[in-house]
Amino acid sequence: MNPPAALDERPIARRVKQMVVRSLGLAIEPEELGEDEVLYGSGLGADSVATLEVVFALETEFGIEVADDELRVELFATVQSLVDYVAQKLRVR
C-alpha cells in the first residue's frame, strides 16, 4: 500500500490568510500576513468573538468541523498553526 500523498499546504495557507483577513476585518492584503503572525494580543488583535468568527470561517471555507475539544489556545496561536490544523483535518477526510 502506498503512503498517503503529501498535502501541498501552499493553497491552504493562501486560503487561511484570506479567511483571517476577512474574518478579522483587517485592512491588509492576505499576502502581507506572515505564517508566524500572532493572532491574539499584540499580534493581529483577535479576541474571543473573533475566535468564533475564525472557527465559522474555517468550517465554511474548508468544509471541516472544529470540535469543541479542539478549541485550544495553540490552535489559534499563529497563522501557521491554523494552516497546520486545516491540513491535518483535510488529510483525515
TIVO-563496 format. One line per 10 residues: number of its first residue (from 1); their letters; for each residue z, x, y of C-alpha. Coordinates in Angstrom, 2 decimals. Each point is the difference from the previous one (the first is absolute). Example, Ala and Ser with C-alpha at 12.3 -4.5 7.8 and 13.67 -1.06 7.14 Angstrom:
// residues 2
1) as) 7.80:12.30:-4.50  -0.66:1.37:3.44 .
END
This chain:
// residues 93
1) mnppaalder) 0.00:0.00:0.00  -0.91:1.35:3.44  2.73:0.42:2.61  -0.13:-2.48:2.88  -2.39:1.00:2.74  1.60:1.49:3.07  0.18:-2.47:2.84  -1.60:1.23:3.21  2.71:-0.58:2.60  -2.23:0.62:3.05 .
11) piarrvkqmv) -1.27:-3.60:0.28  3.54:-1.24:-0.67  1.38:2.24:2.76  -2.63:-1.24:2.44  0.79:-3.65:-0.80  3.78:0.59:0.16  -0.38:1.62:3.42  -2.12:-2.92:1.23  2.58:-2.44:-1.35  2.93:1.88:1.62 .
21) vrslglaiep) -1.73:0.11:3.39  -0.82:-3.71:-0.23  3.43:-1.07:-1.34  1.99:1.99:2.55  -2.33:-0.83:2.88  -0.53:3.68:0.80  -2.37:0.93:2.81  -1.58:2.89:-1.91  -2.85:0.50:-2.41  0.96:0.11:-3.70 .
31) eelgedevly) -1.50:3.50:-0.30  2.61:1.24:2.48  2.82:-0.72:-2.48  1.06:2.99:-2.06  1.03:-0.45:-3.61  3.42:1.39:0.89  0.44:-2.48:2.88  3.48:-1.52:-0.15  0.00:-3.79:0.19  3.54:-0.61:1.26 .
41) gsglgadsva) 2.22:1.22:2.79  -1.58:2.59:2.24  -3.18:-0.16:-2.06  -2.14:-3.12:0.39  3.03:-2.11:0.90  -0.21:-2.48:-2.88  3.00:-2.26:-0.56  1.07:-2.51:-2.65  -2.40:-2.67:1.30  -2.83:2.52:-0.07 .
51) tlevvfalet) 0.94:0.81:-3.60  -0.69:-3.59:-1.01  -3.32:0.07:1.84  -0.96:3.24:-1.74  0.97:-1.40:-3.42  -2.05:-3.15:0.58  -2.95:2.07:1.22  0.20:2.32:-3.05  0.03:-2.97:-2.36  -2.92:-1.64:1.78 .
61) efgievadde) -2.11:3.12:0.53  0.35:1.41:-3.50  0.70:-3.09:-2.11  3.31:1.40:-1.22  3.49:-1.43:-0.19  2.92:1.90:1.50  3.04:-1.02:-2.01  3.36:-0.36:1.73  1.47:2.85:-2.07  -2.78:2.30:1.26 .
71) lrvelfatvq) 0.98:-0.47:3.65  1.68:3.35:0.53  0.26:2.18:3.10  -2.03:2.70:-1.76  -2.97:-2.36:-0.35  -0.26:-0.37:3.76  0.91:3.59:0.95  -3.50:1.17:0.93  -3.61:-1.07:-0.09  -0.43:2.21:-3.09 .
81) slvdyvaqkl) 2.85:-1.72:-1.83  -1.82:-3.32:0.49  -3.27:1.57:-1.20  1.74:1.40:-3.10  1.60:-3.37:-0.74  -3.28:-1.92:0.31  -1.86:2.56:-2.14  2.66:-0.28:-2.69  -0.14:-3.82:0.06  -3.80:0.04:-0.27 .
91) rvr) 0.13:2.43:-2.97  2.30:-2.36:-1.89  -2.27:-3.00:0.36 .
END
